[in-house]
Amino acid sequence: MERRDFLQSSLLTGLATGMPQIQDKLVVPKIQPKIKLSVSSYSYWHFKGDKFPIEKVIDDAASLGLEGIDVLHRQMDSEDNAYLQKIKKHAFLNGIALTCLSIHQGFVTPDKEELKKHVDHTIHCIELAYKMGIPCLRLNTGRWNTIKSFDDLMKNRGIEPILPGYTEDDGYKWCVEGIQRCLAKAEECGVLMALENHWGLGSTPEGMLRIHDTVNSPWLGLLMDTGNFLEDPYDKLEKIAPKASFVQAKTYYGGGEWYSLELDYKRIINILKKVNYQGYVSIEFEGKENAYSGVRKSVELLRKALA
């Protein structure tokens, strides 16, 4: 029997005997959320005293069996290419992914030259991230700066008056414009910008979503900081979780530098799993306890929540 006749005969036999037939559509199994645990270099240095070297952050992350670190830009020793490549190599040799570059900038200003300065800084940091192989950049909205001291802002629960003579809508317009001017560079370099709930216009989920949806670009996501919604955090975290590209998980062992929150991480992880979040959760230890012990306790806490 020729091969063609054999196949036709076999198919007819199968139909006659009720053999299961090939379906038109491929059944794709549902992907289970795979959350990876990371740590922020900020956990080891809270802008006080000598900078904690990024290399030592990588070493500690590796010793704890973590999968990545996110780098605080202000904590870097240099922007020279030799330094950037040294950090990238050190991370690779220790099996650590460089997951995010957290920068400081703000787009809430009526001063066009000031706005340009922050746009230029953001574009520069996108290029730094690209050189280091970092795929994500933390953005702030910026704030009104009518309360000059950050300590005083924290005493006021992150709330400050709008700049006299302007409206909240003005702030959103400036912020959207600033982000839009960075999109081309983000796309060119393949660096996803992630807007954090970090005071200012990002103090509410509605503010974050308004900016995100107005910009409406695949190169802008959201960064969920679990500790920056000070009241009723879980409902607010649920609102931004579907568009979260990166997560930073605050812990406060030894008492917080500015405040402490009792966060239910099992509940937070379930919020992320519900939206099928597949990325990194990066520990941001912000307590006064020794950094090494505070980070270790934080790792244990998050691993229990993820189990």
C-alpha positions as CSV (number, residue, x, y, z in Angstrom):
1,M,0.0,0.0,0.0
2,E,1.3,3.4,-0.9
3,R,2.0,5.9,2.0
4,R,-0.8,8.2,0.9
5,D,-3.4,5.4,0.7
6,F,-2.2,4.1,4.1
7,L,-2.7,7.5,5.8
8,Q,-6.2,7.9,4.3
9,S,-7.1,4.4,5.3
10,S,-5.9,5.0,8.8
11,L,-7.8,8.2,9.1
12,L,-11.1,6.6,8.0
13,T,-10.5,3.7,10.4
14,G,-10.0,6.2,13.2
15,L,-13.2,8.0,12.4
16,A,-15.1,4.8,12.3
17,T,-13.8,3.6,15.7
18,G,-14.3,7.0,17.4
19,M,-10.6,7.7,17.8
20,P,-10.0,11.3,19.2
21,Q,-9.5,13.7,16.4
22,I,-7.1,16.5,16.0
23,Q,-8.6,19.8,17.3
24,D,-8.6,23.0,15.3
25,K,-7.2,25.0,18.2
26,L,-4.1,24.3,20.3
27,V,-4.9,24.2,24.0
28,V,-2.4,26.4,25.7
29,P,-1.9,25.7,29.4
30,K,-2.4,28.7,31.8
31,I,0.9,30.2,32.9
32,Q,1.3,30.2,36.6
33,P,2.7,33.4,38.0
34,K,6.5,33.2,38.6
35,I,7.6,36.0,40.8
36,K,11.3,36.4,41.2
37,L,12.9,37.9,44.4
38,S,15.3,40.8,44.1
39,V,16.8,43.4,46.5
40,S,17.3,47.1,46.0
41,S,20.7,48.6,46.6
42,Y,18.9,51.3,48.6
43,S,18.3,48.7,51.3
44,Y,21.9,49.0,52.3
45,W,22.2,52.8,52.0
46,H,19.6,55.4,53.0
47,F,21.5,58.5,51.8
48,K,23.4,58.6,55.1
49,G,27.2,58.1,55.5
50,D,29.4,56.5,53.0
51,K,27.8,54.9,50.0
52,F,27.4,51.1,50.2
53,P,29.2,49.7,47.1
54,I,27.0,48.1,44.4
55,E,29.5,45.2,44.2
56,K,28.8,44.3,47.8
57,V,25.0,44.5,47.2
58,I,25.6,41.9,44.4
59,D,27.7,39.7,46.7
60,D,25.0,39.7,49.5
61,A,22.2,39.1,47.0
62,A,24.1,36.1,45.7
63,S,24.8,34.7,49.2
64,L,21.1,34.9,49.9
65,G,20.1,33.1,46.7
66,L,18.3,36.0,45.3
67,E,17.7,36.5,41.5
68,G,18.4,40.2,41.0
69,I,19.2,43.6,42.4
70,D,17.8,47.0,41.4
71,V,20.3,49.8,41.4
72,L,19.9,53.2,43.0
73,H,21.5,55.7,40.6
74,R,22.7,58.0,43.3
75,Q,24.5,55.1,45.0
76,M,26.7,54.4,42.0
77,D,30.4,55.3,42.4
78,S,30.7,56.5,38.8
79,E,29.1,56.8,35.4
80,D,32.3,55.9,33.5
81,N,31.8,53.1,31.1
82,A,34.5,51.1,32.8
83,Y,32.6,51.2,36.1
84,L,29.3,50.3,34.4
85,Q,30.8,47.3,32.6
86,K,32.6,46.2,35.8
87,I,29.2,46.1,37.7
88,K,27.5,44.3,34.8
89,K,30.2,41.6,34.7
90,H,30.3,41.2,38.5
91,A,26.5,40.7,38.5
92,F,26.7,38.1,35.7
93,L,29.5,36.1,37.3
94,N,27.4,35.9,40.5
95,G,24.2,34.9,38.7
96,I,22.5,38.1,39.5
97,A,20.2,40.1,37.1
98,L,20.4,43.9,37.1
99,T,16.7,44.5,37.1
100,C,16.0,48.2,37.4
101,L,17.8,51.6,37.7
102,S,16.0,53.8,40.2
103,I,16.6,57.5,39.4
104,H,15.5,60.8,40.9
105,Q,13.8,63.3,38.6
106,G,10.5,65.2,38.5
107,F,8.4,66.7,35.7
108,V,6.1,68.8,37.8
109,T,7.4,72.3,37.1
110,P,6.2,75.3,35.0
111,D,9.8,76.3,34.3
112,K,10.6,75.0,30.8
113,E,14.3,75.0,31.4
114,E,13.9,73.0,34.6
115,L,11.7,70.5,32.8
116,K,14.3,70.2,30.0
117,K,16.9,69.5,32.7
118,H,14.9,66.6,34.1
119,V,14.1,65.2,30.7
120,D,17.8,65.3,29.7
121,H,18.7,63.6,33.0
122,T,16.1,60.9,32.3
123,I,17.4,60.3,28.8
124,H,20.9,60.1,30.1
125,C,19.9,57.5,32.7
126,I,18.1,55.5,30.0
127,E,21.4,55.3,28.2
128,L,23.2,54.3,31.4
129,A,20.7,51.5,31.9
130,Y,21.2,50.4,28.3
131,K,25.0,50.2,28.8
132,M,24.5,48.1,31.9
133,G,22.0,45.8,30.4
134,I,19.2,47.0,32.7
135,P,15.8,46.7,31.1
136,C,13.7,48.9,33.5
137,L,14.0,52.5,34.7
138,R,12.2,53.8,37.8
139,L,10.5,57.2,37.2
140,N,8.9,59.7,39.6
141,T,6.2,62.1,38.7
142,G,7.8,64.9,40.6
143,R,6.1,67.0,43.2
144,W,5.1,70.6,43.8
145,N,8.0,71.3,46.2
146,T,6.0,73.7,48.2
147,I,7.3,71.7,51.2
148,K,11.0,71.9,50.7
149,S,12.2,69.4,53.3
150,F,11.5,65.7,52.6
151,D,11.5,65.1,56.3
152,D,8.7,67.7,56.7
153,L,6.9,66.1,53.7
154,M,6.9,62.8,55.5
155,K,5.6,64.4,58.7
156,N,2.7,65.7,56.6
157,R,2.1,62.1,55.2
158,G,3.4,63.0,51.8
159,I,0.8,65.7,51.2
160,E,1.8,69.2,50.1
161,P,-0.1,72.3,48.7
162,I,-0.2,72.9,44.9
163,L,2.1,75.6,43.6
164,P,0.3,79.0,43.9
165,G,-1.2,80.2,40.6
166,Y,-1.4,76.7,39.1
167,T,-3.8,73.7,39.2
168,E,-3.4,70.0,39.5
169,D,-4.3,69.7,35.8
170,D,-1.2,71.8,35.0
171,G,1.0,69.3,36.9
172,Y,-0.4,66.4,35.0
173,K,0.2,68.2,31.7
174,W,3.8,68.9,32.6
175,C,4.4,65.3,33.7
176,V,2.9,63.7,30.6
177,E,4.9,66.1,28.4
178,G,8.1,65.2,30.3
179,I,7.5,61.4,29.9
180,Q,6.5,61.7,26.2
181,R,9.8,63.5,25.5
182,C,11.7,60.4,26.8
183,L,9.7,57.7,24.9
184,A,11.8,57.7,21.7
185,K,15.0,57.1,23.7
186,A,13.4,54.4,25.8
187,E,12.2,52.5,22.7
188,E,15.6,52.9,21.0
189,C,17.4,51.5,24.0
190,G,14.8,48.9,24.9
191,V,14.4,50.3,28.5
192,L,10.9,50.2,30.0
193,M,10.1,53.2,32.1
194,A,8.1,52.4,35.2
195,L,6.3,55.2,37.0
196,E,6.3,54.8,40.8
197,N,3.7,55.8,43.4
198,H,6.4,58.0,44.9
199,W,4.6,61.1,46.3
200,G,3.5,64.0,44.2
201,L,1.0,63.2,41.5
202,G,1.8,59.5,42.0
203,S,0.4,59.5,45.6
204,T,-2.9,58.0,44.4
205,P,-3.7,55.1,42.0
206,E,-6.0,57.5,40.1
207,G,-3.1,59.9,39.5
208,M,-0.8,57.1,38.3
209,L,-3.3,55.6,36.0
210,R,-4.3,59.0,34.6
211,I,-0.6,59.7,33.6
212,H,-0.1,56.1,32.3
213,D,-3.2,56.0,30.2
214,T,-2.7,59.5,28.8
215,V,0.9,58.7,27.7
216,N,-0.5,55.4,26.4
217,S,2.8,53.9,25.3
218,P,4.2,50.3,25.6
219,W,7.4,51.9,26.9
220,L,5.7,53.2,30.1
221,G,4.5,50.9,32.8
222,L,3.9,51.3,36.6
223,L,6.2,50.6,39.5
224,M,4.3,49.4,42.6
225,D,5.9,50.4,45.8
226,T,4.1,48.6,48.6
227,G,5.0,51.2,51.2
228,N,4.0,54.4,49.5
229,F,0.3,54.3,49.9
230,L,0.1,55.2,53.6
231,E,-3.6,54.8,54.1
232,D,-5.8,51.8,52.9
233,P,-2.9,50.4,50.9
234,Y,-4.4,47.1,49.6
235,D,-7.3,48.6,47.7
236,K,-4.9,51.1,46.1
237,L,-2.3,48.4,45.2
238,E,-5.1,46.3,43.6
239,K,-5.9,49.2,41.3
240,I,-2.3,49.6,39.9
241,A,-1.3,45.9,40.0
242,P,-2.7,45.1,36.5
243,K,-0.3,47.6,34.9
244,A,2.7,47.0,37.2
245,S,6.0,46.2,35.5
246,F,8.1,46.2,38.6
247,V,7.5,45.9,42.4
248,Q,9.4,47.2,45.3
249,A,8.5,45.7,48.7
250,K,9.2,47.9,51.7
251,T,10.2,46.5,55.1
252,Y,11.0,48.4,58.3
253,Y,12.9,46.2,60.8
254,G,14.2,48.4,63.6
255,G,11.6,51.1,62.9
256,G,11.3,53.0,59.7
257,E,13.6,55.9,58.7
258,W,10.4,58.1,58.3
259,Y,7.5,55.8,59.2
260,S,6.6,52.1,59.5
261,L,3.8,50.1,58.0
262,E,2.5,46.7,59.0
263,L,2.1,45.2,55.6
264,D,0.4,41.8,54.9
265,Y,2.7,40.4,52.3
266,K,0.7,37.2,51.8
267,R,-2.2,39.5,50.8
268,I,0.0,41.6,48.5
269,I,1.5,38.6,46.8
270,N,-2.0,37.3,46.2
271,I,-2.9,40.6,44.6
272,L,0.0,40.2,42.2
273,K,-0.8,36.5,41.5
274,K,-4.4,37.4,40.7
275,V,-3.2,39.6,37.8
276,N,-0.7,37.0,36.7
277,Y,2.3,39.2,37.6
278,Q,5.4,37.5,36.2
279,G,8.2,39.9,37.2
280,Y,10.5,40.9,40.1
281,V,9.6,41.8,43.6
282,S,12.6,43.8,44.9
283,I,13.0,44.2,48.7
284,E,13.4,47.8,49.8
285,F,14.5,47.5,53.4
286,E,13.9,51.0,55.0
287,G,14.5,50.3,58.6
288,K,17.1,51.4,61.1
289,E,18.3,47.9,61.9
290,N,21.7,46.8,60.5
291,A,21.3,46.4,56.7
292,Y,22.5,42.8,56.5
293,S,20.2,41.5,59.2
294,G,17.3,43.7,58.0
295,V,17.6,42.4,54.4
296,R,17.9,38.8,55.7
297,K,14.7,39.1,57.7
298,S,13.0,40.7,54.7
299,V,14.0,37.8,52.4
300,E,12.6,35.3,54.9
301,L,9.4,37.3,55.1
302,L,8.9,37.5,51.4
303,R,9.8,33.8,50.8
304,K,7.2,32.8,53.3
305,A,4.6,35.0,51.5
306,L,5.6,33.5,48.1
307,A,5.5,29.9,49.3
